[in-house]
Amino acid sequence: MDNWSWTNAYKNRYGFIAVDLTQEGKRTIKKSGYWFKEVSDNNGFDA
């Protein structure tokens, strides 16, 4: 889910999954989610 800010409300989108509240909460994996999956599948970063 996204983070809420006192300054920007929900303007800035964070997180691994986007939630579309206009489409009954449809969830879509963001690029950051695929990146995190790749990192976790490889047990971290290549050194």
mmCIF file as Biopython writes it, N, C-alpha, C and O atoms, coordinates in Angstrom:
data_model
#
loop_
_atom_site.group_PDB
_atom_site.id
_atom_site.type_symbol
_atom_site.label_atom_id
_atom_site.label_alt_id
_atom_site.label_comp_id
_atom_site.label_asym_id
_atom_site.label_entity_id
_atom_site.label_seq_id
_atom_site.pdbx_PDB_ins_code
_atom_site.Cartn_x
_atom_site.Cartn_y
_atom_site.Cartn_z
_atom_site.occupancy
_atom_site.B_iso_or_equiv
_atom_site.auth_seq_id
_atom_site.auth_asym_id
_atom_site.pdbx_PDB_model_num
ATOM 1   N N  . MET A ? 1  ? 0.845   -1.174  0.000   1.0 0.0 1  A 1 
ATOM 2   C CA . MET A ? 1  ? 0.000   0.000   0.000   1.0 0.0 1  A 1 
ATOM 3   C C  . MET A ? 1  ? 0.891   1.237   0.000   1.0 0.0 1  A 1 
ATOM 4   O O  . MET A ? 1  ? 2.089   1.174   0.275   1.0 0.0 1  A 1 
ATOM 5   N N  . ASP A ? 2  ? 0.277   2.331   -0.310  1.0 0.0 2  A 1 
ATOM 6   C CA . ASP A ? 2  ? 1.024   3.576   -0.366  1.0 0.0 2  A 1 
ATOM 7   C C  . ASP A ? 2  ? 1.099   4.241   1.002   1.0 0.0 2  A 1 
ATOM 8   O O  . ASP A ? 2  ? 0.286   3.983   1.889   1.0 0.0 2  A 1 
ATOM 9   N N  . ASN A ? 3  ? 2.086   5.092   1.144   1.0 0.0 3  A 1 
ATOM 10  C CA . ASN A ? 3  ? 2.302   5.846   2.358   1.0 0.0 3  A 1 
ATOM 11  C C  . ASN A ? 3  ? 1.492   7.137   2.302   1.0 0.0 3  A 1 
ATOM 12  O O  . ASN A ? 3  ? 1.294   7.689   1.220   1.0 0.0 3  A 1 
ATOM 13  N N  . TRP A ? 4  ? 1.021   7.625   3.446   1.0 0.0 4  A 1 
ATOM 14  C CA . TRP A ? 4  ? 0.290   8.885   3.504   1.0 0.0 4  A 1 
ATOM 15  C C  . TRP A ? 4  ? 1.184   9.928   4.137   1.0 0.0 4  A 1 
ATOM 16  O O  . TRP A ? 4  ? 1.880   9.640   5.110   1.0 0.0 4  A 1 
ATOM 17  N N  . SER A ? 5  ? 1.174   11.148  3.596   1.0 0.0 5  A 1 
ATOM 18  C CA . SER A ? 5  ? 2.022   12.227  4.094   1.0 0.0 5  A 1 
ATOM 19  C C  . SER A ? 5  ? 1.152   13.413  4.493   1.0 0.0 5  A 1 
ATOM 20  O O  . SER A ? 5  ? 0.179   13.723  3.806   1.0 0.0 5  A 1 
ATOM 21  N N  . TRP A ? 6  ? 1.488   14.078  5.591   1.0 0.0 6  A 1 
ATOM 22  C CA . TRP A ? 6  ? 0.753   15.279  5.998   1.0 0.0 6  A 1 
ATOM 23  C C  . TRP A ? 6  ? 0.883   16.364  4.941   1.0 0.0 6  A 1 
ATOM 24  O O  . TRP A ? 6  ? -0.037  17.163  4.761   1.0 0.0 6  A 1 
ATOM 25  N N  . THR A ? 7  ? 1.996   16.405  4.248   1.0 0.0 7  A 1 
ATOM 26  C CA . THR A ? 7  ? 2.235   17.438  3.238   1.0 0.0 7  A 1 
ATOM 27  C C  . THR A ? 7  ? 1.588   17.104  1.904   1.0 0.0 7  A 1 
ATOM 28  O O  . THR A ? 7  ? 0.968   17.968  1.284   1.0 0.0 7  A 1 
ATOM 29  N N  . ASN A ? 8  ? 1.722   15.864  1.455   1.0 0.0 8  A 1 
ATOM 30  C CA . ASN A ? 8  ? 1.290   15.493  0.104   1.0 0.0 8  A 1 
ATOM 31  C C  . ASN A ? 8  ? 0.110   14.528  0.051   1.0 0.0 8  A 1 
ATOM 32  O O  . ASN A ? 8  ? -0.292  14.103  -1.033  1.0 0.0 8  A 1 
ATOM 33  N N  . ALA A ? 9  ? -0.445  14.179  1.200   1.0 0.0 9  A 1 
ATOM 34  C CA . ALA A ? 9  ? -1.539  13.196  1.265   1.0 0.0 9  A 1 
ATOM 35  C C  . ALA A ? 9  ? -1.106  11.925  0.535   1.0 0.0 9  A 1 
ATOM 36  O O  . ALA A ? 9  ? -0.100  11.328  0.918   1.0 0.0 9  A 1 
ATOM 37  N N  . TYR A ? 10 ? -1.825  11.491  -0.496  1.0 0.0 10 A 1 
ATOM 38  C CA . TYR A ? 10 ? -1.460  10.290  -1.256  1.0 0.0 10 A 1 
ATOM 39  C C  . TYR A ? 10 ? -0.862  10.637  -2.610  1.0 0.0 10 A 1 
ATOM 40  O O  . TYR A ? 10 ? -0.833  9.795   -3.507  1.0 0.0 10 A 1 
ATOM 41  N N  . LYS A ? 11 ? -0.380  11.879  -2.770  1.0 0.0 11 A 1 
ATOM 42  C CA . LYS A ? 11 ? 0.181   12.312  -4.058  1.0 0.0 11 A 1 
ATOM 43  C C  . LYS A ? 11 ? 1.395   11.473  -4.454  1.0 0.0 11 A 1 
ATOM 44  O O  . LYS A ? 11 ? 1.475   11.007  -5.590  1.0 0.0 11 A 1 
ATOM 45  N N  . ASN A ? 12 ? 2.336   11.276  -3.537  1.0 0.0 12 A 1 
ATOM 46  C CA . ASN A ? 12 ? 3.526   10.467  -3.823  1.0 0.0 12 A 1 
ATOM 47  C C  . ASN A ? 12 ? 3.173   9.002   -3.613  1.0 0.0 12 A 1 
ATOM 48  O O  . ASN A ? 12 ? 2.648   8.623   -2.566  1.0 0.0 12 A 1 
ATOM 49  N N  . ARG A ? 13 ? 3.464   8.190   -4.611  1.0 0.0 13 A 1 
ATOM 50  C CA . ARG A ? 13 ? 3.139   6.762   -4.531  1.0 0.0 13 A 1 
ATOM 51  C C  . ARG A ? 13 ? 4.392   5.963   -4.213  1.0 0.0 13 A 1 
ATOM 52  O O  . ARG A ? 13 ? 5.405   6.072   -4.905  1.0 0.0 13 A 1 
ATOM 53  N N  . TYR A ? 14 ? 4.313   5.160   -3.161  1.0 0.0 14 A 1 
ATOM 54  C CA . TYR A ? 14 ? 5.420   4.313   -2.738  1.0 0.0 14 A 1 
ATOM 55  C C  . TYR A ? 14 ? 4.955   2.863   -2.756  1.0 0.0 14 A 1 
ATOM 56  O O  . TYR A ? 14 ? 3.788   2.581   -3.027  1.0 0.0 14 A 1 
ATOM 57  N N  . GLY A ? 15 ? 5.851   1.968   -2.473  1.0 0.0 15 A 1 
ATOM 58  C CA . GLY A ? 15 ? 5.458   0.575   -2.299  1.0 0.0 15 A 1 
ATOM 59  C C  . GLY A ? 15 ? 5.692   -0.290  -3.520  1.0 0.0 15 A 1 
ATOM 60  O O  . GLY A ? 15 ? 6.158   0.180   -4.558  1.0 0.0 15 A 1 
ATOM 61  N N  . PHE A ? 16 ? 5.361   -1.560  -3.378  1.0 0.0 16 A 1 
ATOM 62  C CA . PHE A ? 16 ? 5.578   -2.563  -4.417  1.0 0.0 16 A 1 
ATOM 63  C C  . PHE A ? 16 ? 4.318   -2.861  -5.217  1.0 0.0 16 A 1 
ATOM 64  O O  . PHE A ? 16 ? 4.397   -3.395  -6.323  1.0 0.0 16 A 1 
ATOM 65  N N  . ILE A ? 17 ? 3.166   -2.522  -4.672  1.0 0.0 17 A 1 
ATOM 66  C CA . ILE A ? 17 ? 1.893   -2.834  -5.328  1.0 0.0 17 A 1 
ATOM 67  C C  . ILE A ? 17 ? 1.028   -1.581  -5.371  1.0 0.0 17 A 1 
ATOM 68  O O  . ILE A ? 17 ? 0.848   -0.909  -4.357  1.0 0.0 17 A 1 
ATOM 69  N N  . ALA A ? 18 ? 0.495   -1.272  -6.549  1.0 0.0 18 A 1 
ATOM 70  C CA . ALA A ? 18 ? -0.421  -0.142  -6.706  1.0 0.0 18 A 1 
ATOM 71  C C  . ALA A ? 18 ? -1.846  -0.633  -6.491  1.0 0.0 18 A 1 
ATOM 72  O O  . ALA A ? 18 ? -2.226  -1.692  -6.991  1.0 0.0 18 A 1 
ATOM 73  N N  . VAL A ? 19 ? -2.632  0.136   -5.749  1.0 0.0 19 A 1 
ATOM 74  C CA . VAL A ? 19 ? -4.027  -0.204  -5.492  1.0 0.0 19 A 1 
ATOM 75  C C  . VAL A ? 19 ? -4.896  0.863   -6.142  1.0 0.0 19 A 1 
ATOM 76  O O  . VAL A ? 19 ? -4.790  2.044   -5.813  1.0 0.0 19 A 1 
ATOM 77  N N  . ASP A ? 20 ? -5.750  0.446   -7.062  1.0 0.0 20 A 1 
ATOM 78  C CA . ASP A ? 20 ? -6.647  1.367   -7.763  1.0 0.0 20 A 1 
ATOM 79  C C  . ASP A ? 20 ? -8.001  1.344   -7.063  1.0 0.0 20 A 1 
ATOM 80  O O  . ASP A ? 20 ? -8.780  0.405   -7.227  1.0 0.0 20 A 1 
ATOM 81  N N  . LEU A ? 21 ? -8.272  2.386   -6.284  1.0 0.0 21 A 1 
ATOM 82  C CA . LEU A ? 21 ? -9.505  2.428   -5.507  1.0 0.0 21 A 1 
ATOM 83  C C  . LEU A ? 21 ? -10.731 2.679   -6.377  1.0 0.0 21 A 1 
ATOM 84  O O  . LEU A ? 21 ? -11.857 2.451   -5.935  1.0 0.0 21 A 1 
ATOM 85  N N  . THR A ? 22 ? -10.526 3.148   -7.612  1.0 0.0 22 A 1 
ATOM 86  C CA . THR A ? 22 ? -11.659 3.376   -8.516  1.0 0.0 22 A 1 
ATOM 87  C C  . THR A ? 22 ? -12.109 2.091   -9.198  1.0 0.0 22 A 1 
ATOM 88  O O  . THR A ? 22 ? -13.187 2.051   -9.790  1.0 0.0 22 A 1 
ATOM 89  N N  . GLN A ? 23 ? -11.294 1.038   -9.122  1.0 0.0 23 A 1 
ATOM 90  C CA . GLN A ? 23 ? -11.635 -0.251  -9.740  1.0 0.0 23 A 1 
ATOM 91  C C  . GLN A ? 23 ? -11.697 -1.348  -8.680  1.0 0.0 23 A 1 
ATOM 92  O O  . GLN A ? 23 ? -11.065 -2.396  -8.812  1.0 0.0 23 A 1 
ATOM 93  N N  . GLU A ? 24 ? -12.465 -1.086  -7.634  1.0 0.0 24 A 1 
ATOM 94  C CA . GLU A ? 24 ? -12.685 -2.061  -6.564  1.0 0.0 24 A 1 
ATOM 95  C C  . GLU A ? 24 ? -11.391 -2.567  -5.935  1.0 0.0 24 A 1 
ATOM 96  O O  . GLU A ? 24 ? -11.297 -3.738  -5.567  1.0 0.0 24 A 1 
ATOM 97  N N  . GLY A ? 25 ? -10.402 -1.699  -5.810  1.0 0.0 25 A 1 
ATOM 98  C CA . GLY A ? 25 ? -9.160  -2.076  -5.153  1.0 0.0 25 A 1 
ATOM 99  C C  . GLY A ? 25 ? -8.255  -2.961  -5.977  1.0 0.0 25 A 1 
ATOM 100 O O  . GLY A ? 25 ? -7.460  -3.720  -5.425  1.0 0.0 25 A 1 
ATOM 101 N N  . LYS A ? 26 ? -8.364  -2.874  -7.302  1.0 0.0 26 A 1 
ATOM 102 C CA . LYS A ? 26 ? -7.508  -3.688  -8.181  1.0 0.0 26 A 1 
ATOM 103 C C  . LYS A ? 26 ? -6.041  -3.437  -7.850  1.0 0.0 26 A 1 
ATOM 104 O O  . LYS A ? 26 ? -5.603  -2.292  -7.732  1.0 0.0 26 A 1 
ATOM 105 N N  . ARG A ? 27 ? -5.295  -4.520  -7.703  1.0 0.0 27 A 1 
ATOM 106 C CA . ARG A ? 27 ? -3.878  -4.422  -7.350  1.0 0.0 27 A 1 
ATOM 107 C C  . ARG A ? 27 ? -3.017  -4.785  -8.546  1.0 0.0 27 A 1 
ATOM 108 O O  . ARG A ? 27 ? -3.283  -5.755  -9.256  1.0 0.0 27 A 1 
ATOM 109 N N  . THR A ? 28 ? -1.967  -3.978  -8.755  1.0 0.0 28 A 1 
ATOM 110 C CA . THR A ? 28 ? -1.033  -4.184  -9.853  1.0 0.0 28 A 1 
ATOM 111 C C  . THR A ? 28 ? 0.380   -4.101  -9.299  1.0 0.0 28 A 1 
ATOM 112 O O  . THR A ? 28 ? 0.709   -3.166  -8.569  1.0 0.0 28 A 1 
ATOM 113 N N  . ILE A ? 29 ? 1.214   -5.069  -9.640  1.0 0.0 29 A 1 
ATOM 114 C CA . ILE A ? 29 ? 2.608   -5.040  -9.191  1.0 0.0 29 A 1 
ATOM 115 C C  . ILE A ? 29 ? 3.347   -3.951  -9.958  1.0 0.0 29 A 1 
ATOM 116 O O  . ILE A ? 29 ? 3.264   -3.867  -11.184 1.0 0.0 29 A 1 
ATOM 117 N N  . LYS A ? 30 ? 4.073   -3.116  -9.210  1.0 0.0 30 A 1 
ATOM 118 C CA . LYS A ? 30 ? 4.840   -2.024  -9.810  1.0 0.0 30 A 1 
ATOM 119 C C  . LYS A ? 30 ? 6.250   -2.509  -10.148 1.0 0.0 30 A 1 
ATOM 120 O O  . LYS A ? 30 ? 6.649   -3.603  -9.749  1.0 0.0 30 A 1 
ATOM 121 N N  . LYS A ? 31 ? 7.000   -1.688  -10.885 1.0 0.0 31 A 1 
ATOM 122 C CA . LYS A ? 31 ? 8.384   -2.047  -11.236 1.0 0.0 31 A 1 
ATOM 123 C C  . LYS A ? 31 ? 9.199   -2.356  -9.988  1.0 0.0 31 A 1 
ATOM 124 O O  . LYS A ? 31 ? 10.025  -3.269  -9.994  1.0 0.0 31 A 1 
ATOM 125 N N  . SER A ? 32 ? 8.972   -1.600  -8.919  1.0 0.0 32 A 1 
ATOM 126 C CA . SER A ? 32 ? 9.712   -1.835  -7.681  1.0 0.0 32 A 1 
ATOM 127 C C  . SER A ? 32 ? 9.399   -3.210  -7.100  1.0 0.0 32 A 1 
ATOM 128 O O  . SER A ? 32 ? 10.260  -3.816  -6.463  1.0 0.0 32 A 1 
ATOM 129 N N  . GLY A ? 33 ? 8.191   -3.710  -7.305  1.0 0.0 33 A 1 
ATOM 130 C CA . GLY A ? 33 ? 7.827   -5.044  -6.838  1.0 0.0 33 A 1 
ATOM 131 C C  . GLY A ? 33 ? 8.578   -6.132  -7.574  1.0 0.0 33 A 1 
ATOM 132 O O  . GLY A ? 33 ? 9.041   -7.100  -6.971  1.0 0.0 33 A 1 
ATOM 133 N N  . TYR A ? 34 ? 8.698   -5.966  -8.891  1.0 0.0 34 A 1 
ATOM 134 C CA . TYR A ? 34 ? 9.466   -6.940  -9.682  1.0 0.0 34 A 1 
ATOM 135 C C  . TYR A ? 34 ? 10.950  -6.875  -9.328  1.0 0.0 34 A 1 
ATOM 136 O O  . TYR A ? 34 ? 11.630  -7.901  -9.283  1.0 0.0 34 A 1 
ATOM 137 N N  . TRP A ? 35 ? 11.448  -5.662  -9.076  1.0 0.0 35 A 1 
ATOM 138 C CA . TRP A ? 35 ? 12.848  -5.494  -8.667  1.0 0.0 35 A 1 
ATOM 139 C C  . TRP A ? 35 ? 13.091  -6.211  -7.340  1.0 0.0 35 A 1 
ATOM 140 O O  . TRP A ? 35 ? 14.080  -6.929  -7.194  1.0 0.0 35 A 1 
ATOM 141 N N  . PHE A ? 36 ? 12.191  -6.019  -6.370  1.0 0.0 36 A 1 
ATOM 142 C CA . PHE A ? 36 ? 12.353  -6.653  -5.067  1.0 0.0 36 A 1 
ATOM 143 C C  . PHE A ? 36 ? 12.296  -8.172  -5.179  1.0 0.0 36 A 1 
ATOM 144 O O  . PHE A ? 36 ? 13.049  -8.869  -4.499  1.0 0.0 36 A 1 
ATOM 145 N N  . LYS A ? 37 ? 11.415  -8.692  -6.024  1.0 0.0 37 A 1 
ATOM 146 C CA . LYS A ? 37 ? 11.342  -10.141 -6.235  1.0 0.0 37 A 1 
ATOM 147 C C  . LYS A ? 37 ? 12.668  -10.674 -6.755  1.0 0.0 37 A 1 
ATOM 148 O O  . LYS A ? 37 ? 13.149  -11.706 -6.286  1.0 0.0 37 A 1 
ATOM 149 N N  . GLU A ? 38 ? 13.259  -9.984  -7.712  1.0 0.0 38 A 1 
ATOM 150 C CA . GLU A ? 38 ? 14.546  -10.405 -8.275  1.0 0.0 38 A 1 
ATOM 151 C C  . GLU A ? 38 ? 15.631  -10.416 -7.201  1.0 0.0 38 A 1 
ATOM 152 O O  . GLU A ? 38 ? 16.424  -11.355 -7.124  1.0 0.0 38 A 1 
ATOM 153 N N  . VAL A ? 39 ? 15.666  -9.376  -6.376  1.0 0.0 39 A 1 
ATOM 154 C CA . VAL A ? 39 ? 16.659  -9.304  -5.297  1.0 0.0 39 A 1 
ATOM 155 C C  . VAL A ? 39 ? 16.445  -10.449 -4.306  1.0 0.0 39 A 1 
ATOM 156 O O  . VAL A ? 39 ? 17.407  -11.100 -3.897  1.0 0.0 39 A 1 
ATOM 157 N N  . SER A ? 40 ? 15.197  -10.697 -3.919  1.0 0.0 40 A 1 
ATOM 158 C CA . SER A ? 40 ? 14.947  -11.757 -2.940  1.0 0.0 40 A 1 
ATOM 159 C C  . SER A ? 40 ? 15.189  -13.149 -3.525  1.0 0.0 40 A 1 
ATOM 160 O O  . SER A ? 40 ? 15.646  -14.044 -2.814  1.0 0.0 40 A 1 
ATOM 161 N N  . ASP A ? 41 ? 14.887  -13.340 -4.809  1.0 0.0 41 A 1 
ATOM 162 C CA . ASP A ? 41 ? 15.169  -14.634 -5.447  1.0 0.0 41 A 1 
ATOM 163 C C  . ASP A ? 41 ? 16.661  -14.931 -5.484  1.0 0.0 41 A 1 
ATOM 164 O O  . ASP A ? 41 ? 17.070  -16.090 -5.431  1.0 0.0 41 A 1 
ATOM 165 N N  . ASN A ? 42 ? 17.478  -13.876 -5.577  1.0 0.0 42 A 1 
ATOM 166 C CA . ASN A ? 42 ? 18.932  -14.033 -5.623  1.0 0.0 42 A 1 
ATOM 167 C C  . ASN A ? 42 ? 19.578  -13.918 -4.248  1.0 0.0 42 A 1 
ATOM 168 O O  . ASN A ? 42 ? 20.803  -13.864 -4.143  1.0 0.0 42 A 1 
ATOM 169 N N  . ASN A ? 43 ? 18.769  -13.882 -3.199  1.0 0.0 43 A 1 
ATOM 170 C CA . ASN A ? 43 ? 19.276  -13.736 -1.826  1.0 0.0 43 A 1 
ATOM 171 C C  . ASN A ? 43 ? 20.142  -12.502 -1.658  1.0 0.0 43 A 1 
ATOM 172 O O  . ASN A ? 43 ? 21.143  -12.543 -0.943  1.0 0.0 43 A 1 
ATOM 173 N N  . GLY A ? 44 ? 19.778  -11.416 -2.299  1.0 0.0 44 A 1 
ATOM 174 C CA . GLY A ? 44 ? 20.499  -10.154 -2.149  1.0 0.0 44 A 1 
ATOM 175 C C  . GLY A ? 44 ? 21.089  -9.689  -3.460  1.0 0.0 44 A 1 
ATOM 176 O O  . GLY A ? 44 ? 20.683  -10.122 -4.539  1.0 0.0 44 A 1 
ATOM 177 N N  . PHE A ? 45 ? 22.050  -8.800  -3.344  1.0 0.0 45 A 1 
ATOM 178 C CA . PHE A ? 45 ? 22.711  -8.208  -4.504  1.0 0.0 45 A 1 
ATOM 179 C C  . PHE A ? 45 ? 23.969  -8.982  -4.872  1.0 0.0 45 A 1 
ATOM 180 O O  . PHE A ? 45 ? 24.602  -9.605  -4.020  1.0 0.0 45 A 1 
ATOM 181 N N  . ASP A ? 46 ? 24.321  -8.934  -6.143  1.0 0.0 46 A 1 
ATOM 182 C CA . ASP A ? 46 ? 25.612  -9.479  -6.566  1.0 0.0 46 A 1 
ATOM 183 C C  . ASP A ? 46 ? 26.707  -8.512  -6.138  1.0 0.0 46 A 1 
ATOM 184 O O  . ASP A ? 46 ? 26.568  -7.298  -6.289  1.0 0.0 46 A 1 
ATOM 185 N N  . ALA A ? 47 ? 27.787  -9.052  -5.609  1.0 0.0 47 A 1 
ATOM 186 C CA . ALA A ? 47 ? 28.882  -8.186  -5.150  1.0 0.0 47 A 1 
ATOM 187 C C  . ALA A ? 47 ? 30.017  -8.177  -6.142  1.0 0.0 47 A 1 
ATOM 188 O O  . ALA A ? 47 ? 31.023  -7.503  -5.922  1.0 0.0 47 A 1 
#
